[in-house]
């Protein structure tokens, strides 16, 4: 392992050496985060810096089983089979939700997606902005449980499967007037991608040869950890040289075909727009006395 500190990450069950390890993890910022509260669901081991001292709320947790009879000549491999999967949503929590909504069709998966939907609610984040900086999120009982559960599931599918998301129909403009750029013309340089107009942000200059036009305002509304998906892409995707140590970090190596970068941008625009649409469609998360619903 190359990780310096694993903490409790093994309990997530997302072991890199096991194809059978499966889990869903809702990530939220750690206590004292300097950026506004946001959330992101993952099915791979997250980095501690994913969401500003990232804290994880997994659907399941994994506890190591009692070791088998020791063998001096063969050390047990740490695979998912060495762990016991435990439901992270208790039976008591399920019964509390069922009683609150008088609905015995509610499942533990529904509760998990309800939480993910709720964490995207602008009203929830605004109401608890101060509390979310100093403690883990608390879960109120929203008037419409199923609306949040449905939205949370839709957002989760969108965010987990981003590599296969639809392509938003941005217009490609090439400096030489050709309808489509060549692979070489799509290569990133040392200069970062940038918007032609910092206010409108409707045209993205990829490099000296290619630009993408027609980015709608909705693509800049959805944010994770204080930035839009496009903002994160612009910050990361370029060639960076570390002259003092002689290392070059070339983002072009992330793609088999440099033209795949344009598809990634189109997918991120689509995901941003769809996420914003789902979030704007969320109902009010509060009704009556908040303290009675915590």
N, C-alpha and C positions, 0 to 999 in steps of 0.2 A: 504494500500500500504506500502511496505517496502522500496521503493525508497526514497533516501534522496533528490534528485533534479531531477525533471522531465523535466525542461526547456521547449522546444517546442515539446517534444516527442509525446504529444497527437495529434499533427497535422499530424502525420504519419498514424493515423487510425489503428494502430496495438494494439487494446485494448485486453487485456488478457481475459476479461469477455464477449467477443462477438465473436461468431462463424462466423458472417457475415463480420467481418473486414478483408479486403484484400488489400494488397498493395505490391509493390516491391520497395526496397530501395537500391540504390547504395551507399555504404559507402566508404569514402576516408579519409586519415589521416587529422588531424587538422593542422592549421598553426604552423610552427616550429617543425614539427615532426622530431625526431632524426633518424628515419629509412627511407629507400628508399620508394618512392611512390608505393602504391599498392592499390588494390580495391577489394571489395567483395560485392556481392548482397545478400540481406536477405529478408525474408518475415515474420520475427519475430522481436520484439522490440530489437534493438541492445544495448549493453552496451557502455558507453562512452569510455571505454578502448579497444573496439574491434579493432580499427585501430589507436592507438595513438591519443587520443583526437578526436575520430571519428566525422566526419561531414557527414550528410545524404542528399542524393539527391533522393527524393521519386518520383515515377511515378505519384502519386496523393498526394494531401494534403487535410486535413480535417479541416474545420473551424466550430466552435460551432454555432449552430443555436440560434436564439433569444429564450430566455426561455419562456416556456408556462406560463399560469396563475399560480401564486405561490399558493402552498398548504401548509399551516402551519403544517399539520399533516403527510405529505408524501413528502419526498425529492426525486427529480428526480434522477434515476440511470444514471450514465454516460456510456451509451452504444453507439455503433456506430450510432444508430438512432438519437442521439442528435447532430450529426455532419453532415455537408454538404460536399460532396466530390467535389473537384475542380481539374480540369485537371492542372497538374503542367507544362505541355508543352503548351505554348500559341498558339493560331491560327496564330499569327504573326511569331512565330518561325517555325511553319509548313510551312507557305507560303515562308519563306526565304529558307528553304531546298528545297522545290519544285522548286523554281525559280533557285537556284544555280545548281541543277542537271537536270533541265528541265524534271522532272519526277513527274507527278501528282498521281502516285500510292503510293508514300511515305506516310506512316502513322505516327502518333505520337508514337505508339509503336515501329515502326522501328527506330525512332530517339533515343528513350530510349535505345534500344539494341545497336544502333550504338555507343552511348557514352560509354556503358560498354565494347564493343569491343575495342574502341579507347584507353580507359584507360589501356588496357593490352598491347598495342603496345610498344615494347622495344625502338623503335626509338622515339616515343612520350615522353616516360619517360626520355630518355636520353637528348633529345633536351630541354625539359622544367624542368630539374632536379632542377635548382635553383628556378625558379618561383613557382614550386609546393610546395616548402617548406615555401613560404611566402604568398601565395594567393590560392584561389580556382582555380581548373583547368579551363582552357579556351578551347574552342572547335573549332578546325580548320575544314575546309571542305576537307576531304580526297578525292583523285581522284576517289576511288572506294567506294561509299557509301554502296552499298549492301553487299560487302564483309565484311565490318566491322559490319554491322547490323546482317548478318547471323552468323558471328563468335560470336558476343555478345550474341545472342539468344542461341547459342549452349553452350557457357560457362555458361550462366545463368541457363539453364536446368541442367547442370552438377553440379553446385555448390548448387543450391537449393534442388536438389533431391539426395544429396550425400548418404543418408541412404539407398537408393535403387539402388545405382550404382553397376556395375558389379564387380565381384571379380577377381583381378589379380591373375594368377596361381602361387603363391609362393609355394615353397616346404617346408613342415613341417618336422622338424627333432626333434625327442624326445630323451632325454638322455638315456632312457631304451630300445631304439631301436624299440618301437612300432610304427605302421604306423600313428596313430592319438593319441593325448593326451587326457586324461580324463579331466573332468571339473575342478577337483581339481588341476591338473598339470598346468592349465592355469591361476591360480590366480596370481595376481601381489603382489609383496612384497614391502618393504621399499626402496630397491635399484631400481633405474630407469632402464627402458629398455635402451639398448645401442647397438651400432654397433660393430661387432667383429673386423672390420678394419675401423678405422676412416677416412681413405682415400678413400677406395673403396665403403664402405657403402652398400655392397650387401647382408650382412647377419645381421639380427636384432635378438639380444638375448632378448627374452621376459622375461625369468626368468631362473632359474637353470635347468629346465626340458625341455623347448621348445625354439626353434629358428626357424626363417623363412628365407629361402635362395632364391636367385634369384632376388633380387631387382635391377632393371636396373638403369643406370645413369640418365635416363630421369625423374625418380621419385624425383630427388633432384634439378630439375631446376625451377619448379614452386614454388613461394614463396608468402606468405601473411604476411604483417607486419614484414618482415625481416626473416621469417622462413618458412620452408617447412611444409606441413600438417603433415608429419611424425615427424618433429622436435617439433611441438606443442604437438602432442600426447605423445611423449617421456617425455616432460617436465611436462605434467599434469597427466599422468596415472601411479600412484604409491600410496603407502600408506605413508601419511605424518602425523606425530604426532606433536602437539603443546603442549609440556610438561608443559609450564608455565600456560596454561589455561585448560589442561586436555582434549583437543579435538583431535580426530583422524579423518582425512579425508581419507577415504578408497575408492579409485577409483573402486574397485571391485563391489561396490554397484550400479554402473551404469549399470550393465548387469544382466539380469535374469539368463543367462547361461554364466559362465566365458569364454567359448569357443567362444562367440560372439566377444570377443576382437580380435581374429585372423581374423575374417571376416571384422571387422572394419579396421584393418591394410591393408588387401587386397583391400578394397574399396578405401582407401586413396591413395594407390599406383596407382590404376587404374585412379582415378580422377586427380592425379598429372601428370601422363603420358599423358592423354587425353588433359588436359589443356595446357601442353607444346606443344603438337602436333598442337592444334588449334592456339596457339599464334605464333608458328614458321611459320605457314601458312598465317599470316596476311600480306597484301601488305603494301607498303610504305604509310604513312599517310600524306605526304607533297608533294606539287608540286608547283613550282614557289615561288612567294613572300608570306611568311607566314602572314605578316601584312594584306594582302588583303583578307585573309580567316578567320579572327578571328571575 
